[in-house]
Amino acid sequence: MRNGSEKMKKQTAGRDNLGTFAPKFAELNDDVLFGEVWSRETELSPRDRSMITVAALISGGNFEQLLTHLVIAKTNGVTKAEIAEVITHLAFYVGWPKAWSAFNRAKEIFLD
């Protein structure tokens, strides 16, 4: 987990994947979402932001983005036990099939 003196890695996924096709979206993704919002660590820790983001992605069925955010969550200190509890809890609110899909993605990242 990062300590207070470390800076979040500069995000370039938007520009790398959509820079020439959708430059404004890429800019907003990299500079605003990840550059400004995710850097507000006084308001919410990266760990908490990760758990919220993972929950939102699962709730919306956005499994394409989930894998990347599970990696970020693990990097930000979320444990296998915590992610399993988050998904189990969400199953009752967002649906059993979404939970199964999320568990299959989480198993890829949170190996023993």
N, C-alpha and C positions, 0 to 999 in steps of 0.2 A: 504494500500500500504506500501511496505517496505521503511524504510528510509535508509540513507547511512551507518548506523552502523550495520544493520542487515546482516547476511550472508544467502545466498540461502541455502535452505534445501538440504542436501546430497541426491542425486538421487540414488535409488536402484532398480528401476523398471526393468532394464535390467537383473540384477543378480537375482531378485526375479522371473522373468518370463522365462528367457532364460539361466540362469547361468550354468546349467549342460548340456543343449542342444547345446548352442552356446556361450561358455564363452568369446571368443574374441569380438563378437558383443555386448554382455552384458557389457563388460569392456569399449568398445568404446562409447556406449550409456551413461553409467553412469559417466565415468571419463572424457571423451573427450567432447562429445556433451554437457552434462549438467554440468560437472565439470569445464571444461575450457571455452568453447564457451559461454555458458549462463552466466558465471561469469564475462564476459568482460563488466561491467556496465559503464565504462568510455567511451567506444566506442558506445554502444547502451544501453538504459535503458531496464530493464526487461519488462516494459509496451510496448515499441516499438518492442522488440523481439517477444513478444506475438502476437501483431497485425500482424507482418510479418509472423510468423509461422502459425497463423490461416488462413491468406490469402493464403499461399502456400498450406496448407492442403486442403482447399476448392478448389483451382485451380486444384489440382491433383485428386480430388475426394476421398481423404483419410479420409473418415468419421469415420473409426474405431479409429483413433488417434485424431480426432477433438474434441471429448467430453473431453478428458483429457486436451487438450490444451486450451479449452474454460474455464475450471476450473482454470487453471494456469493464463490465461488472466484476469479473474475476480479478482483473488488474486493479480495480478500485477497492478490493478487499471483501467482496461478497463471497461467502463460502458456499460449498456444495449443499450443506444442510440448510442454509438460509434460502438458496434459490429453490430447493425442493419444497420448503415450507411456503414460499411465495406462490409457486405454481399450484400446490395443493390447495391453498386458500382460494386462489383465483378460480379453480375448477368449479366451485359452487356458485360463482357469480358470472362467469363468462362462458362456461360450458365445458363439459368433459372432453369433447374432441379437441378443443383448443389446448387443454391441459396436456393431453397425450402428445400433441404435436410439439408443444413447448418442452416437455420432458425429453422427447427424442432429440431436440436441438441441444438442450442443456447437457445431456449425457455426452455429447461430442466435445464439450468444453470442460466440464467439471468431472474429469476422470479421477479415479482413486489414485 
